Amino acid sequence: MTAAVVLFTSDLRLHDHPPLRAALRAADEVVPLFVRDPAVHAAGFDAPNRAAFLADCLADLDAALRRRGGRLVVRSGPVAREVRAVAAACGATQVHLAAGVTGFAHRREERLREELGAEGIALRVHDSVVTAVAPGAVTPLGSDHFAVFTPYMRRWSRERLRDPLPAPRAVRVPDAVRGEEPPSRAGMTGLSPRLPDGGETAGRDRFARWADTGLPQYEERHDDLAGDATSRLSPYLHFGALSPVEVVRRAREKGGAGAEAFVRQLCWRDFHHQVLAARPETSVRDYRGRGDRWRGEEEAAEDIAAWREGRTGYPVVDAGMRQLRHEGWMHNRARLLVASFLTKTLYVDWRIGARHFLRFLVDGDLVNNQLNWQWVAGTGTDTRPHRVLNPVLQGRRYDPDGAYVRRWVPELADVGGAAVHEPWRLPAGERARLRYPAPLVDLGEGLARFRQARGGG
């Protein structure tokens, strides 16, 4: 009997899983393996919301494998050590793994290649598992990556995606390999109250329902803050419970303006992956430095605390920050608004905001989180790096009736219509009864500070 190991990382599914399919073709028995790496905890990436969602994903993956005669083997410890031990236990000659783009993923792959190679075990790394188009598959003339989204999208859109793979009918796991019980979210603390269920089953169900009801209207409704018309698939894509190849292809099959707009967002995801793959240092450093002298934790402590807690005095900003804590998620338009407010109106270092997002976001993805924050801060790939989003104007445009604000800022529940976006203009007596803070900073003063700091940009 021949054996192979499949190391699951950010690809926690059975449908459209190239590493698993390749292992099943190459060997009689396959070990589906997930390693709980202490390095993830040491780096602070196992925030409670993501730990709970991960537990759901692993439980769902194990259940799906058991229905096919297999099981998920869960181990704890350094990844290379555990993979080597599992391979030795079953006599595996191959280990299959999805390619990653972060520095962490690259170091993991290097250690695996070194330690497995010493034992004569081949490491097979598969592209287009966590992205629709592999980073580096399309490049501009004279560069290793695209620095601007629109030309990347034109090339990306012409790429032929591989055919999605069906889930295997059977997975035979060698008896000799032992593991531990998959983690459970039961008993976990610090979770957002409305955290969604994780796992491939939940993700596929959500996508199927939304593709019928939400996708056709996505183009005209995706910025509607109160309408909540986005797919909310980002956590499932982050953990790989859904295949981006399958999602793109199914959206294109549906067709229409909504599908085109949705696929564009998935293209942004791949765009950021190819940027970070080429420039891994941008997870912590500016992609394009602007000479900023950002305010930090000490200098801006009170402003940062007010922003984190949703009490800046700007209702749409506060609504977004409170949604983040309650759901472990935030509407994409709100993410842009709160990030612009922190970095450009308060002139606080984008890394402070990025860390706070990673503390709560169930879809907290190092690639998209860091590069989206830089895009808003003007130090990333935005071709208009000095743009500043006005929270009042944006609130009126994307939450015209104030329903989103009233949902998340109950102090303003009795303020009618668009007036909710400027509560400081209400009569003094009514304003006092609201017990809602005055604006943290005048928007004009914040804009002037930012422009002066950017050298008049």
BAVO-201077 format. One line per 3 residues: number of its first residue (from 1); for each residue x, y, z of C-alpha. Coordinates in pm, 1 decimal, always signed. Layout:
N
NUM> X/Y/Z | ...
END
This chain:
457
1> +0.0/+0.0/+0.0 | +135.3/+341.9/-94.6 | +60.8/+648.7/+116.6
4> +65.0/+1027.2/+81.7 | -0.7/+1316.9/+316.5 | -213.0/+1624.2/+238.7
7> -131.1/+1917.0/+465.7 | -438.8/+2140.7/+494.0 | -372.3/+2507.2/+573.6
10> -596.8/+2777.5/+424.5 | -787.2/+2527.9/+210.1 | -1030.7/+2360.4/+448.8
13> -1264.0/+2191.9/+201.7 | -1310.6/+1877.8/-6.8 | -1462.6/+2029.4/-321.1
16> -1212.1/+2157.2/-577.4 | -903.9/+2061.1/-378.0 | -609.2/+1993.4/-614.1
19> -364.2/+1873.0/-343.9 | -610.0/+1610.4/-218.2 | -698.3/+1497.3/-570.1
22> -330.1/+1463.8/-662.1 | -259.0/+1263.3/-347.2 | -550.9/+1030.2/-414.7
25> -423.6/+968.4/-766.6 | -69.4/+899.7/-644.0 | -135.3/+674.8/-343.5
28> -364.1/+403.5/-212.8 | -403.4/+574.5/+125.5 | -401.4/+943.4/+212.8
31> -360.6/+1124.1/+544.3 | -562.2/+1451.4/+551.4 | -356.3/+1642.8/+809.2
34> -401.7/+1972.1/+991.5 | -130.2/+2091.9/+1226.9 | -205.8/+2339.2/+1504.3
37> +115.9/+2536.6/+1479.9 | +229.5/+2717.7/+1799.4 | +393.2/+2977.4/+1574.4
40> +46.0/+3098.0/+1474.8 | -34.4/+3164.4/+1840.4 | +303.9/+3327.0/+1900.7
43> +240.3/+3564.4/+1610.2 | -103.2/+3656.4/+1749.0 | -297.9/+3530.0/+1447.8
46> -529.6/+3296.9/+1640.4 | -766.3/+3571.7/+1754.5 | -1081.6/+3432.7/+1923.4
49> -1319.9/+3490.1/+1632.0 | -1090.6/+3320.0/+1383.2 | -1008.1/+3039.0/+1627.0
52> -1379.7/+2963.3/+1663.6 | -1443.3/+2978.9/+1289.4 | -1140.2/+2755.7/+1232.3
55> -1276.4/+2503.3/+1482.5 | -1602.8/+2493.2/+1287.7 | -1412.7/+2442.7/+961.2
58> -1208.2/+2155.7/+1101.9 | -1513.4/+1984.2/+1252.3 | -1699.1/+2014.5/+922.6
61> -1399.6/+1884.7/+726.6 | -1362.9/+1588.0/+961.5 | -1733.4/+1505.4/+930.1
64> -1715.8/+1522.8/+549.6 | -1414.0/+1293.4/+544.0 | -1582.4/+1044.7/+776.8
67> -1881.0/+1024.8/+541.6 | -1628.3/+910.7/+281.8 | -1462.2/+652.4/+504.1
70> -1179.4/+876.2/+619.9 | -1103.8/+1124.0/+895.8 | -908.0/+1439.6/+960.0
73> -584.4/+1390.1/+1151.2 | -516.6/+1686.0/+1380.1 | -176.5/+1728.2/+1544.6
76> -19.1/+2004.5/+1752.3 | +338.6/+2123.2/+1727.7 | +589.1/+2266.7/+1479.8
79> +455.6/+2192.9/+1133.0 | +764.3/+2036.0/+978.5 | +815.1/+1808.0/+1277.3
82> +455.5/+1686.8/+1280.6 | +437.3/+1633.9/+905.3 | +759.5/+1436.2/+909.1
85> +631.5/+1220.4/+1197.0 | +302.1/+1148.5/+1021.7 | +478.7/+1065.1/+696.2
88> +709.8/+826.4/+882.3 | +417.9/+658.0/+1058.6 | +244.5/+569.3/+732.6
91> +545.8/+537.2/+503.8 | +437.1/+828.8/+284.8 | +659.9/+921.7/-7.7
94> +478.5/+1245.0/-93.7 | +335.6/+1543.5/+92.9 | +92.9/+1773.6/-89.4
97> +38.1/+2138.0/+6.5 | -138.3/+2446.6/-130.6 | +95.7/+2733.1/-219.1
100> +83.5/+3042.2/+2.6 | +214.4/+3395.2/-48.3 | +298.7/+3529.1/+297.9
103> +644.4/+3522.2/+449.6 | +506.7/+3276.0/+706.3 | +388.4/+3042.5/+428.8
106> +720.7/+3067.8/+246.1 | +919.4/+2982.6/+560.3 | +687.1/+2688.1/+631.6
109> +740.1/+2555.8/+280.9 | +1118.1/+2593.5/+309.4 | +1129.6/+2403.5/+638.2
112> +908.7/+2128.2/+498.5 | +1119.0/+2093.5/+186.1 | +1437.6/+2074.0/+390.5
115> +1317.7/+1825.4/+652.8 | +1116.3/+1605.0/+418.6 | +1393.6/+1605.6/+160.9
118> +1633.0/+1467.5/+420.1 | +1398.1/+1168.9/+452.5 | +1356.4/+1122.6/+79.6
121> +996.6/+1248.5/+86.0 | +881.7/+1470.9/-201.9 | +695.3/+1795.9/-132.0
124> +437.0/+1882.2/-396.9 | +313.0/+2243.0/-386.8 | -5.6/+2327.2/-578.7
127> -106.0/+2664.8/-722.2 | -457.4/+2807.8/-772.1 | -592.3/+2658.4/-451.3
130> -630.4/+2970.5/-234.3 | -654.6/+3207.5/-534.0 | -833.4/+3181.0/-866.5
133> -522.0/+3277.1/-1063.4 | -184.2/+3191.9/-916.7 | +38.9/+3484.6/-813.3
136> +294.3/+3534.7/-1087.4 | +82.3/+3364.8/-1351.6 | +25.5/+3702.5/-1517.9
139> +292.0/+3972.9/-1505.4 | +353.9/+4298.9/-1690.5 | +651.0/+4343.3/-1919.1
142> +962.3/+4411.5/-1715.0 | +819.7/+4341.3/-1369.2 | +737.4/+4047.7/-1146.5
145> +393.0/+4180.1/-1050.8 | +125.9/+4434.4/-1135.2 | +132.5/+4747.3/-920.5
148> -198.5/+4887.1/-1052.9 | -527.4/+4699.5/-1036.2 | -696.1/+4786.4/-1367.7
151> -428.5/+4646.6/-1601.9 | -401.2/+4343.4/-1376.4 | -777.0/+4286.4/-1400.5
154> -763.9/+4303.3/-1780.8 | -499.5/+4029.2/-1792.3 | -656.7/+3828.5/-1508.4
157> -993.4/+3828.3/-1685.3 | -839.7/+3666.0/-1994.0 | -689.1/+3376.2/-1799.2
160> -862.8/+3042.5/-1843.8 | -944.0/+2901.7/-1502.7 | -903.7/+2529.7/-1449.4
163> -1215.7/+2315.2/-1417.9 | -1329.9/+2275.4/-1055.2 | -1270.9/+1930.7/-912.4
166> -1553.5/+1733.0/-749.2 | -1518.9/+1619.0/-391.2 | -1375.6/+1266.1/-369.0
169> -1617.5/+980.2/-315.1 | -1385.5/+792.5/-79.1 | -1075.4/+870.1/+124.2
172> -886.6/+582.6/+282.3 | -672.4/+684.5/+579.7 | -404.9/+448.7/+718.7
175> -491.4/+313.7/+1062.8 | -137.2/+365.1/+1192.6 | -166.6/+743.8/+1201.2
178> -307.1/+893.2/+1518.0 | -420.9/+1245.4/+1598.1 | -611.0/+1447.6/+1854.1
181> -969.8/+1561.9/+1868.7 | -1039.4/+1863.8/+1645.4 | -1088.8/+2183.2/+1848.4
184> -1437.6/+2309.2/+1928.2 | -1566.1/+2662.7/+1971.7 | -1757.1/+2543.9/+2280.1
187> -1609.8/+2715.5/+2582.7 | -1414.3/+2973.3/+2382.1 | -1433.6/+3324.8/+2522.9
190> -1403.8/+3669.4/+2370.4 | -1616.0/+3585.9/+2066.4 | -1829.2/+3839.6/+1883.0
193> -2195.6/+3772.8/+1965.8 | -2308.2/+3727.8/+1603.8 | -2013.0/+3528.3/+1475.6
196> -2126.2/+3307.4/+1181.8 | -2081.9/+2931.8/+1162.5 | -1771.5/+2819.2/+978.1
199> -1706.3/+2526.5/+748.5 | -1745.6/+2418.2/+387.9 | -2107.0/+2309.4/+437.8
202> -2210.5/+2651.8/+570.2 | -2005.2/+2830.3/+304.0 | -2147.9/+2638.3/+11.5
205> -2499.7/+2683.4/+142.2 | -2448.8/+3058.3/+185.2 | -2301.5/+3095.8/-162.2
208> -2577.5/+2891.7/-327.9 | -2851.6/+3098.7/-165.5 | -2682.5/+3433.3/-223.3
211> -2599.8/+3353.9/-587.4 | -2973.0/+3319.6/-653.4 | -3094.3/+3615.8/-450.3
214> -2810.3/+3864.1/-397.9 | -2578.0/+3825.6/-694.5 | -2817.2/+3968.2/-958.7
217> -2846.7/+4292.2/-757.2 | -2486.6/+4310.9/-640.7 | -2373.4/+4590.7/-872.2
220> -2635.9/+4839.9/-757.8 | -2654.9/+4729.7/-393.3 | -2306.8/+4628.3/-275.4
223> -2235.7/+4974.1/-128.3 | -2572.5/+4997.3/+49.4 | -2468.5/+4996.0/+414.7
226> -2810.9/+4930.8/+559.8 | -2911.8/+4683.8/+288.2 | -2643.3/+4432.5/+388.7
229> -2643.9/+4305.5/+30.9 | -2286.2/+4179.5/+9.4 | -2212.9/+3806.9/-2.6
232> -2039.7/+3775.1/+337.1 | -1830.1/+3499.1/+183.0 | -1494.7/+3650.0/+284.0
235> -1445.9/+3429.9/+595.2 | -1509.4/+3115.8/+389.4 | -1263.2/+3228.5/+123.8
238> -1006.4/+3319.9/+387.9 | -1014.6/+2972.8/+543.0 | -1048.8/+2803.1/+204.9
241> -1387.6/+2654.9/+289.1 | -1485.4/+2780.4/-56.3 | -1274.5/+2753.4/-370.6
244> -1213.2/+3090.3/-540.4 | -1188.9/+2909.1/-875.7 | -1532.7/+2756.3/-826.1
247> -1686.3/+3079.9/-697.6 | -1555.9/+3282.8/-994.4 | -1669.3/+3024.3/-1246.9
250> -2015.5/+2989.0/-1096.1 | -2061.1/+3365.2/-1080.1 | -1961.9/+3394.2/-1446.3
253> -2208.1/+3120.4/-1534.6 | -2482.9/+3326.0/-1372.4 | -2374.8/+3627.4/-1577.4
256> -2503.2/+3982.5/-1567.4 | -2382.3/+4309.6/-1423.2 | -2404.0/+4182.1/-1066.1
259> -2182.6/+3885.5/-1142.4 | -1929.5/+4107.5/-1319.3 | -1908.1/+4341.3/-1020.2
262> -1872.1/+4049.7/-780.1 | -1598.3/+3883.5/-985.0 | -1416.1/+4216.5/-985.5
265> -1398.9/+4196.6/-605.6 | -1255.4/+3845.1/-628.0 | -1000.0/+3980.1/-873.5
268> -896.7/+4238.3/-611.1 | -828.1/+3947.7/-377.8 | -596.6/+3783.0/-630.4
271> -437.2/+4119.4/-709.1 | -332.6/+4163.4/-347.3 | -198.3/+3808.7/-332.7
274> +28.7/+3869.9/-631.6 | +153.6/+4196.9/-478.2 | +242.6/+4033.4/-147.6
277> +395.1/+3730.2/-318.8 | +636.5/+3964.1/-495.7 | +683.8/+4204.0/-203.5
280> +637.2/+4004.5/+121.3 | +777.6/+4291.3/+329.0 | +462.3/+4494.9/+256.6
283> +282.3/+4303.0/+530.1 | +455.6/+4540.3/+771.6 | +612.1/+4815.6/+557.5
286> +473.6/+5069.3/+312.9 | +451.6/+4953.7/-46.2 | +508.0/+5313.8/-150.5
289> +641.5/+5540.3/+121.5 | +501.0/+5893.9/+128.8 | +728.4/+6036.6/+395.5
292> +450.9/+6020.2/+653.1 | +515.9/+6105.0/+1016.0 | +220.3/+5910.1/+1149.4
295> +94.2/+5963.0/+1500.1 | +144.8/+5650.3/+1709.5 | -5.9/+5480.1/+2015.0
298> +133.0/+5729.5/+2268.3 | +78.3/+6053.3/+2081.1 | -276.6/+5968.3/+1969.3
301> -384.8/+5738.3/+2254.4 | -721.2/+5905.5/+2322.2 | -812.8/+5935.2/+1953.9
304> -720.2/+5572.0/+1889.5 | -924.5/+5452.0/+2186.5 | -1228.5/+5649.9/+2069.2
307> -1194.0/+5505.9/+1719.3 | -1161.5/+5148.5/+1846.5 | -1464.1/+5184.5/+2073.3
310> -1689.3/+5356.5/+1819.7 | -1721.5/+5692.7/+1990.5 | -1556.4/+5932.2/+1746.8
313> -1867.7/+6149.2/+1717.7 | -1902.4/+6062.1/+1350.4 | -2198.7/+5822.5/+1337.6
316> -2114.0/+5617.0/+1027.8 | -1759.0/+5560.8/+1155.5 | -1886.2/+5456.7/+1497.2
319> -2147.0/+5228.2/+1341.6 | -1878.7/+5043.3/+1146.5 | -1652.7/+5000.6/+1447.6
322> -1937.5/+4868.2/+1661.4 | -2045.1/+4626.9/+1389.1 | -1688.0/+4494.7/+1385.6
325> -1697.7/+4407.0/+1754.8 | -2047.1/+4258.8/+1744.1 | -2018.4/+4047.9/+1429.5
328> -1645.7/+3998.5/+1377.2 | -1713.7/+4148.2/+1034.8 | -1772.4/+4487.5/+878.6
331> -1936.3/+4603.3/+556.8 | -1671.2/+4677.9/+293.7 | -1782.1/+5040.1/+245.5
334> -1763.8/+5090.0/+621.6 | -1411.6/+4942.5/+624.3 | -1302.3/+5208.4/+377.2
337> -1464.4/+5484.9/+581.3 | -1322.4/+5388.8/+920.0 | -976.3/+5330.4/+772.1
340> -974.5/+5666.6/+594.9 | -1089.5/+5837.4/+913.7 | -811.7/+5681.3/+1121.5
343> -526.9/+5730.9/+877.6 | -612.9/+6059.2/+711.6 | -852.7/+6248.2/+938.2
346> -681.9/+6144.2/+1263.5 | -345.4/+6085.9/+1090.1 | -270.2/+5765.9/+1281.2
349> -37.8/+5494.0/+1152.8 | -228.1/+5242.0/+936.2 | -58.5/+4951.5/+1114.5
352> -248.5/+5039.1/+1433.6 | -577.7/+5006.5/+1248.2 | -466.9/+4688.8/+1072.5
355> -382.1/+4524.7/+1406.1 | -721.4/+4615.8/+1550.1 | -897.8/+4466.9/+1248.2
358> -698.4/+4146.1/+1283.6 | -803.9/+4126.7/+1646.7 | -1172.1/+4096.6/+1554.7
361> -1222.0/+4014.4/+1187.3 | -1318.5/+3653.2/+1126.6 | -1194.7/+3708.3/+769.8
364> -877.0/+3869.5/+907.1 | -646.4/+3792.0/+617.1 | -289.5/+3921.5/+636.0
367> -276.1/+3970.9/+260.1 | -596.4/+4164.8/+205.4 | -607.1/+4334.3/+544.1
370> -260.5/+4487.9/+522.8 | -277.9/+4585.3/+157.0 | -630.1/+4728.2/+181.7
373> -520.1/+4936.8/+478.4 | -225.9/+5066.2/+277.3 | -453.7/+5136.6/-19.4
376> -670.5/+5358.4/+200.2 | -371.4/+5517.4/+375.7 | -222.7/+5608.7/+38.0
379> +94.6/+5408.3/+88.7 | -17.7/+5110.0/-120.0 | -140.0/+5065.3/-477.4
382> -403.7/+5340.9/-489.5 | -341.1/+5568.7/-785.4 | -497.2/+5857.2/-586.6
385> -298.5/+5829.2/-262.7 | -413.6/+6161.3/-116.4 | -788.6/+6104.0/-139.4
388> -978.9/+6151.2/+188.6 | -1326.9/+6008.0/+244.6 | -1560.7/+6251.8/+419.2
391> -1770.5/+6044.5/+666.9 | -2065.9/+6283.6/+652.5 | -2088.5/+6286.2/+274.4
394> -2024.0/+5913.4/+255.3 | -2288.9/+5845.8/+518.9 | -2546.8/+6048.5/+328.5
397> -2459.8/+5870.2/+5.8 | -2443.9/+5509.6/+124.6 | -2680.8/+5526.5/+422.5
400> -2920.1/+5800.6/+307.3 | -3197.5/+5719.4/+555.4 | -2954.1/+5656.0/+843.0
403> -3076.9/+5300.2/+898.4 | -2724.8/+5154.8/+924.4 | -2623.5/+5415.5/+1180.7
406> -2936.2/+5365.9/+1392.5 | -2882.6/+4987.2/+1384.3 | -2538.7/+5010.6/+1543.8
409> -2550.2/+5340.5/+1734.7 | -2860.3/+5313.5/+1953.9 | -2797.5/+5654.8/+2112.1
412> -2913.4/+5799.6/+1779.7 | -3211.9/+5569.3/+1729.1 | -3462.3/+5854.0/+1768.2
415> -3289.0/+6090.8/+1525.9 | -3482.2/+6080.6/+1201.1 | -3356.8/+6063.7/+844.1
418> -3026.4/+6199.1/+720.7 | -2994.7/+6425.6/+1026.7 | -2846.8/+6123.4/+1205.2
421> -2519.9/+6180.6/+1019.2 | -2468.3/+6525.1/+1177.6 | -2604.5/+6505.4/+1532.8
424> -2394.6/+6805.8/+1637.3 | -2630.7/+7024.4/+1432.3 | -2933.0/+6931.3/+1642.0
427> -3071.5/+7180.6/+1897.0 | -2860.5/+7190.8/+2212.1 | -3127.2/+7036.2/+2434.2
430> -3190.3/+6745.0/+2201.5 | -2819.7/+6692.8/+2152.9 | -2761.2/+6672.8/+2527.4
433> -3029.1/+6405.1/+2568.4 | -2860.2/+6180.4/+2313.9 | -2551.1/+6121.9/+2525.8
436> -2352.7/+6085.6/+2207.6 | -2003.0/+6237.8/+2192.1 | -1914.0/+6551.7/+2004.7
439> -1691.3/+6504.3/+1698.1 | -1340.3/+6402.1/+1791.1 | -1191.0/+6641.9/+1538.1
442> -1320.6/+6897.7/+1291.5 | -1306.7/+6744.7/+945.5 | -1150.4/+7056.8/+797.5
445> -878.3/+7061.6/+1061.7 | -809.0/+6693.1/+1010.5 | -780.1/+6742.8/+636.0
448> -544.3/+7036.6/+678.8 | -321.1/+6835.4/+915.2 | -304.8/+6547.8/+669.0
451> -221.8/+6768.6/+372.4 | +46.7/+6950.1/+564.9 | +197.8/+6620.7/+683.3
454> +194.7/+6487.7/+325.5 | +379.0/+6794.6/+206.1 | +79.8/+6965.0/+57.5
457> -33.7/+6654.0/-135.6
END
